[in-house]
Amino acid sequence: MQNRAIFNEFKEHSYTFVLYENFELPLKLGDHDVRVDVRACAVSCDASRQAFTELFLKKPKVLLTASSSFAGVVNEIGSAVTRVKVGNRVAGILPLDADSSACSDQCIVSEFNLVVIKEEIDFESVAACVGDGVKAYTALHHLARLEAGETVLILDAATGFGSLTVQLALAWAAKVIAVVNNGQERSYLEKLEPPPNYIIEVDSKSATLVGSVMEETGKLGVNIIIDNGVRQSFSEDDKRISHVLPTKYDIISCLAVGGRWVTSQYDLQLDPPNSLQLYFRSASLSFLFDQSWTMSSAQQGRWLHIVEDIVRRLEASSLKTHILHLLPFSQALEFLKNLEPETFGRIVVQVV
């Protein structure tokens, strides 16, 4: 069987998307391995891809999966597999060190990186939801230690990750302040059930975010901030179209005493004045890297609990995600090569 696969290939000190028309997978499975016929996968322009060059510095990994979250049907199982059966509909996340790609006709994954899904939900929705859901769950529950009644500021709240973070925070009885970039994103969030408690539509004026947050919180600040990237300096070139990144000063200025800042900015650098402001607030900083779950076997049980909870919420329609683009596999490579960091919805590839 032909196995088309799209990978991130390491070339000239960086990763670029490449298509293999017939990528060979091992014929013999490991004891706990599962061969899955992929039906859909979620893709994105991950700004942290450059960090992977550091992760695999001592032993460079030439091929990385172009997508980690996927859904499909079990084709074959290893001799010791007990969690899934041939023919099961499943969803999962491929770890970074996997030898196959989720953006392919078939992939091989450990049974402990899969959960069974019901017939009621389609492959595209669960593929779009599972990766962002794990990331949102990790940010709110494991890093920010969210408690009922706390106020959460979520930046880029209309992205796949942002909207799921909004929905989970509301489900856990938090007050949510969502930040969007335009009217389209605002309209999407207002249609959620329930919608965020307050929505801030930012523009190019850096004071807008801080002023709006202080006004909404009575100048007390927020307990938790979850970002989608940070502008490191005022002179930094911002390549994101129609996307105003907050500065470090903006974010720290919005924190309340004892606040927690969860960042996705892998190369964040704090200057002494920034550290001093965090110190005066008794604030903490956490880095959000959702793939750390799949790279640590000691955390496998917790990871499975998170994924199963996300899938059950999706089945119960208490979580919803917005698929902005639904692409056939034949158009995926060209689309990925020109992809920019998204601020709205999710991009899903149909593999049929």
N, C-alpha and C positions, 0 to 999 in steps of 0.2 A: 504493500500500500504506500502511495506517495505521502510524504509527511512534510508539508510546507511549514516553515518556521521562521519567525522574525526574531532576531536577537539584537542586543546592544553589543557591538564588536569593538574591542579595544584597538584603536589605530592612532598612531602619532600622539600618544599621551592623553587621549580622550576616547569616549565611547560614542559610536555612531550606529544608527539603525541599518541592518542589512537583512536581506531575504535569502534563505536557503530553500531552493525548490524541492529538495529531497533530503532532509536532515535525518541521518540514521540514528535510531534509538536502539538500545540493547534488546536483543531477542529474548534473553533470559532475565526475568525479574528477580530482584532481591526478595528475601523472605517476607518483608513488610512493605514491599513496593506495590503500587497500583498503576495500571496503564489506563489513562482516561482519554476518551474521544471528546475533545474540547468543542463546545457549542458556542461559547461566548467568552470574551475576556475584556477587562477594562484597561485602557491605556491612558497615559498622561505624560506630560513633559516634566519630569522630575528634576528640579533644580539641584538636588543633592547627588545626581549621577556622578559629578566630578569628585565627590567625596569617596566614591568607590575605588578610585585609583589609589587612594591612600589605604583603604581597607585591604586591598590585595597587592600592596606595594612589594612585600617580600616574595610573594608567589603570584605574579599577575594572572588574573583570570581573563582569558581572551573573550569569552562569550558570556554575557549576562542576559537573563530573560527580559524580553521587551515588555512583558506584562507579568504581574505576580498574581493578581486575583482572577479567578476563572470559574466557569461552571461547565459541566458536561455529564457524560454517561460512562460508567465503569465498563471497560472492555475486557480487562484481564487482571487477576490478582495473584500476589505471591503466595507461597505455600503456608505462611504463618498469619496471613491477614484474617482478622475476625470482625473488624468494624464495618466493613462494606462488602457487598456482593456484586457479582457481575450483573449489569443491567440497572444498578442503582443510579438515580440522579444525584449528583454530588456537586459541592462547591468547595473551593479551597484556595490556598495561597502557596505559591512556590517560593521557597527560600532563595536568597541571593546566590548561594553556592550550588544551586541545582544545575544539572547537566542538560536539562531540556528547557524549552520555553513554553509559557502558558499561551502565548500568541502563536499557536500552531494547530495542526490537525490533531496531533496526539501529544501527550506529555506523560512523564513518569514521575510520580510523587509518592511520598510516604503516606501510609494509611492514617497516620497521626496528624497529617496536614489537611484532612478532608472531613467534611460533615455531610450527612445525607439530607437532601432537600425534598420537599413534597411536590406533588404534581401541580398544586395550586399556583405556584409562582414560576414565572418564566426564567429561562437561563440568563437573559440579558439583564434583568433587574437584580438578580442575586449576584451576578458578576460585578455589576456596578456598585453594589452595596457592601459586599463583604470586606474588601480591603479598606475602604474609607470608614466602615463601621468599626473595625478593629482599631484603626488609628484614633477615631473619636473616643472610643471606649478607653483606650490607653491614656489619652490626654486628660480626660475628665476624672476617671476613677483611680487609675494607678499613679498618675503624676500629680495632678492638681488636688486629689483627695476631696472632691466636691462633696459638700454637705447641703442638705435641704435649706432653702432660704438664702443661700449665698448668691451674689451677683457675679455673672460671668460675661466678659466681653469677648466676642468671637469676631475676628477679622476675616474678611473675604467669606462672609457667611453664606453666600449663594453657591459656592463650589460644592462638589460632591461631598468632600470632607466637612466643609463648613456647615452645610444644611443638616447633615446627620448629627453633628456636634450640637447644633441648636435643638434638634428634636430629642436627643438623649438628655441634654441638660434640663429641658422643660419637663421631661418624663420623670426626672429625679428631683422635681420641685425647686429648681433654681430660677432666679430671675435672669433673663437673657437680654443682653444688649447686643444687637447684631449690626455689623458694619458692612455696607455694600458700596459699590462703585457707581451705580447708575439706577435709573428708574426701572429698568427691566428686572434687575436683581431684586429691587425692593418689592415689585409686584409679585414675584415668585414667592418670596418669604411671607408676604402678607396672606397668601393663599394656603399656607401650611395650617394644619389643625393640631394643636393651637399654634398661632403665630408667635414670633418673639415679642417680649414685653415692650421693647423699644428698638427702633431701627434708625441708624445714622447713615446718611448718604454723604460720603466724603467727596471732596473735590481737591483741587491743587493746593488749597490753603492748609498748611500744617496745623494751624490752631483749631481747625474745625473739630477734629477728633477729641482733643483734650477738653475744649470748651463744652462740647456736647455731653461728654461723659461726666464732667464735674457738675454740670447743670442737672443731669438726670439723677445723680447720686447725692445731691446736696453737698457737693465738694468733699465727699468722703472717699471717693474712688471705688474701684471694683475689687472683689476678692480674688478673681481669677482672670487672666488674660491668655487667650490662645491665638497665636498669630499664624500667618501663612507666608512668612518671610519678613525681613526687616531691612530698611535702608540703612546701610552701615555709616554713611556720611552724606552731607549735603551735596558734595561734588560727585557722588557716585552716579554713573550713567544708569538710568532706569530703562531697561529694555522692554518692560511690560507695557503693552499698548492699553491705554485707558485704565491703567491700574496704578494707583498712588500707594506706594509702600509707606508704612509709618516709620518714623525714625525711632531709634532706641530711646531718645529723650521723651518722645510722645508716649511710648508704651509705659515707661517707668513712671511718668507723671500721672498716669491713669490708675496706678496701683494704690490700693488702700494699705493701711498698716497690717502687716502679716499676710500681704498678698502673695499670690503664686503666679509666676509668668512661665508659660509653656511655649517654647519656640521651636519652629521647624527650620530655623536658619542654622545650617550645619557649621558655618564658619564665623559665627557671631564673635565679635571682639568687643569687650567692654573696656572703656577708658576709666581711669580712676574716678572722675566725677560721676560716671554711671554707677560704679560700684558703691560709692559713698551714698548716693540716693537710695539704692537698694538696702544698704546697711541701716540708714535712718528709718526705713520702713519695716525693718525686720523681715524683708521680703526674700523669696527664694526663686531660683531659676532652674527649670528643667528642660532638657533637650528631648524632642519627640522624634524617635526613629522606630517606626512600627515594625520593621523587619528584625529588630532585636529579639522578638518573641520566637521567630522561626529559626534563629541562629543559636538559640540556647535550649538544649534538650531538657534542661532542668525546669524550664518554664512551660513545657508542653501541655500539662494539665490545665494551667490557667488560660493558655491560649485557646485550647479547645472549648473551655467554658465560655469565653468571650465570643468566639465564632458561633457557637450553638445559640447563644442568647441573641446575637444579631439576626441570625436566620429565623429564629422563632418570632422575633418582633416584626420582621419583614413579612412572614407568613400571616401574622395577625393584623397586618396593615397599619401597625403603630409606627413603623418607619417607612419613609418613602424617599426615593432618590429621583432626580431629574436627569434623564439621558438627553444630552444636547445633540450629539451626533451618533447615529447607528450606522456603522460602516460595514460593507462586505469586505472579506479578507483581501480581495484583489486590489482594493484601494487603500489598504491600511498602510503600506510602506510609504507611499508618496505623501499621505496625510501626516504620518509621524515625522517625516523629514522636515516638514514645514510647520510643525506644531509649536505653539508658544504656550507658556504657562497659562492655564485656564483660570478664570475667575467666576465662571458660571457653569453649572451642570457637570455632567460626566460624559466621557467618550467611550463607546463600547464597540468592539469589533465582533461581528457575527462570523463564526468559523463553520461554514457548512459547505 
